[in-house]
Amino acid sequence: MFNLLRWAGRLAGIVGTLLAVFAVITRLGGAYTVGGFQTGTLLLAATCALAFACLSYVAILVEGPGR
């Protein structure tokens, strides 16, 4: 279970970071939409992915195998 949380957190962190960078670069480039989504929506999705990554790591720390 802890390995699943660890890898889900890592994957969500990587996806969130890449999505945030993509949204910011796209918005700075002057585009308001990408593939039918607003850049603010993409940034919100990135924030949610990063929050999930943080919460999964917190869950590992609190309910770790040493407890």
Secondary structure, DSSP 8 states (H G I E B T S, - for coil): -HHHHHHHHHHHHHHHHHHHHHHHHHHHTT-SEETTEEHHHHHHHHHHHHHHHHHHHHHHHHT-TT-
